[in-house]
Amino acid sequence: MATEPFSILLVDDHQDTRDMLELLLDEWGYRATIVSTATEGLRCLLDRSFDIVILDNWLPDLDGIELCRQIREFNRQTPIIFFSAAAMGSEDRAALAAGANAYVYKGSGLGPLREAIAGELKKVNTRHRNQPE
């Protein structure tokens, strides 16, 4: 019996980035829901659960750090990974302080993003295996 692919919510306002990541996430074996605003991202998270959330920091309606804070108000478990062009050290520290699990710079390529996703999913799987039934 085939296992259900991990589900990922991607929130990024750049069409090219969304298109590229939608293809790559599918190729990597994940099922992705792609949205372009923080408002859409929050709506998706309130409607259903995801295994991972990937956020850009610069969104048109709310910055990713504030979105991360809002997500953490009602969801402490789902890993949040920032994938952002914001390369200032203060932005990654602020994202981690807001509750993000990892921060990957878009300029560092896709390998670090893939590794961050795999690493967070491994932690999620370990937590699920260690929970009593």
C-alpha positions as CSV (number, residue, x, y, z in Angstrom):
1,M,0.0,0.0,0.0
2,A,1.4,3.4,-1.0
3,T,2.0,5.9,1.7
4,E,0.4,9.4,1.5
5,P,3.0,12.0,0.5
6,F,3.9,14.7,3.0
7,S,1.9,17.9,2.6
8,I,3.6,21.2,2.4
9,L,2.1,24.7,2.4
10,L,4.2,27.2,0.5
11,V,3.6,30.9,1.0
12,D,5.5,33.1,-1.5
13,D,4.5,36.1,-3.5
14,H,6.8,35.6,-6.5
15,Q,5.2,33.7,-9.3
16,D,8.5,32.3,-10.7
17,T,9.4,31.0,-7.2
18,R,6.0,29.4,-6.7
19,D,6.1,27.7,-10.1
20,M,9.7,26.4,-9.6
21,L,9.0,25.1,-6.1
22,E,5.7,23.5,-7.1
23,L,7.6,21.4,-9.7
24,L,10.5,20.6,-7.4
25,L,8.4,19.7,-4.4
26,D,6.3,17.4,-6.6
27,E,9.6,15.9,-8.0
28,W,10.9,15.4,-4.4
29,G,7.7,13.5,-3.6
30,Y,5.7,16.1,-1.6
31,R,2.2,17.3,-2.1
32,A,2.2,21.1,-2.1
33,T,-0.4,23.7,-1.6
34,I,0.9,27.0,-3.0
35,V,-0.4,30.5,-2.1
36,S,0.8,34.0,-2.6
37,T,-0.3,35.9,0.5
38,A,-0.2,35.6,4.3
39,T,-4.0,35.8,4.4
40,E,-4.3,32.8,2.1
41,G,-1.7,30.9,4.1
42,L,-3.5,31.5,7.4
43,R,-6.8,30.5,5.8
44,C,-5.2,27.2,4.6
45,L,-3.7,26.5,8.0
46,L,-7.1,27.1,9.7
47,D,-8.8,24.8,7.2
48,R,-6.5,21.8,7.4
49,S,-3.1,20.5,8.6
50,F,0.2,20.4,6.8
51,D,3.4,18.5,7.6
52,I,5.5,21.6,6.9
53,V,5.0,25.3,6.1
54,I,7.5,27.2,3.9
55,L,7.4,31.0,4.2
56,D,8.9,33.8,2.3
57,N,9.6,36.8,4.5
58,W,8.5,39.6,2.1
59,L,4.8,39.1,1.4
60,P,2.4,41.8,0.1
61,D,0.0,41.8,3.0
62,L,2.0,40.8,6.1
63,D,5.7,40.0,6.5
64,G,6.6,36.4,7.0
65,I,7.9,36.9,10.5
66,E,4.6,38.2,11.7
67,L,2.8,35.4,9.8
68,C,5.0,32.9,11.7
69,R,4.1,34.5,15.0
70,Q,0.4,34.3,14.2
71,I,0.7,30.7,13.1
72,R,2.5,29.8,16.4
73,E,-0.4,31.3,18.4
74,F,-2.6,28.3,17.3
75,N,-0.1,25.8,16.0
76,R,3.1,25.0,17.8
77,Q,3.9,21.6,16.2
78,T,4.0,22.1,12.4
79,P,7.6,22.9,11.3
80,I,8.1,26.3,9.7
81,I,10.9,26.9,7.3
82,F,11.7,30.3,5.9
83,F,12.9,30.3,2.3
84,S,13.7,34.0,1.7
85,A,16.0,36.3,-0.2
86,A,16.3,38.4,3.0
87,A,20.0,37.8,3.7
88,M,20.4,40.1,6.7
89,G,21.3,38.3,9.9
90,S,18.7,40.1,11.8
91,E,15.9,38.7,9.7
92,D,16.9,35.1,10.2
93,R,17.3,35.6,14.0
94,A,13.9,37.4,14.1
95,A,12.3,34.5,12.2
96,L,13.7,31.9,14.5
97,A,12.7,34.0,17.5
98,A,9.1,34.1,16.1
99,G,9.0,30.3,16.1
100,A,10.5,29.2,12.8
101,N,12.5,25.9,12.8
102,A,14.9,26.8,10.0
103,Y,15.9,29.7,7.7
104,V,17.2,29.1,4.3
105,Y,18.5,31.9,2.0
106,K,17.2,31.7,-1.5
107,G,20.6,32.6,-2.8
108,S,22.1,29.4,-1.2
109,G,20.4,27.2,-3.8
110,L,17.8,24.5,-3.5
111,G,20.0,21.8,-1.8
112,P,19.8,23.5,1.6
113,L,16.0,23.9,1.3
114,R,15.7,20.2,0.5
115,E,17.9,19.3,3.4
116,A,15.9,21.5,5.8
117,I,12.6,19.9,4.7
118,A,14.0,16.4,5.1
119,G,15.5,17.2,8.5
120,E,12.2,18.7,9.9
121,L,10.2,15.8,8.5
122,K,12.6,13.3,10.2
123,K,12.0,15.1,13.5
124,V,8.2,15.0,12.9
125,N,8.3,11.3,12.2
126,T,10.4,10.6,15.3
127,R,7.9,12.5,17.5
128,H,5.0,10.5,15.9
129,R,6.7,7.2,16.5
130,N,7.5,8.0,20.1
131,Q,3.9,9.0,21.0
132,P,1.7,6.4,22.8
133,E,-1.1,4.9,20.7
